[in-house]
């Protein structure tokens, strides 16, 4: 194989990589639809009773025992300051594996797995100090739908959550 052929193949595979779609699990909180990287999702379960932990922040509903692993459960509606809703048969817990830690998030419902190309995701608009957009990686557009793309690792590691500890290198 000539150097030109190798360079052309490398360029075309790079081009393909740039146009490859990223897959996101989409879920609803109220009227809005959010997306998280599908590779962070371990499983999806119906909501079940949790064991409450004394002095935990309001958005941490408690913990569950998932096959021997104690998993903190975060209610995303409370975390994002949305109106509270009664849990029903559609309420879902998404079990995530974030930075080696298993965490559950309570959402209203799971929509589907969606593939978005790089051209379908726009950067989150700067809102100054009015709205904290640190955990929003961008806004995805799919037909008439707008998805709020979350950096779930950054969210779970935020100062008020502190659910993920980074190891010191």
Order of alpha helices (4+ residues) and beta strands (2+ residues): alpha-beta-beta-beta-beta-beta-alpha-beta-beta-beta-beta-beta-beta-alpha
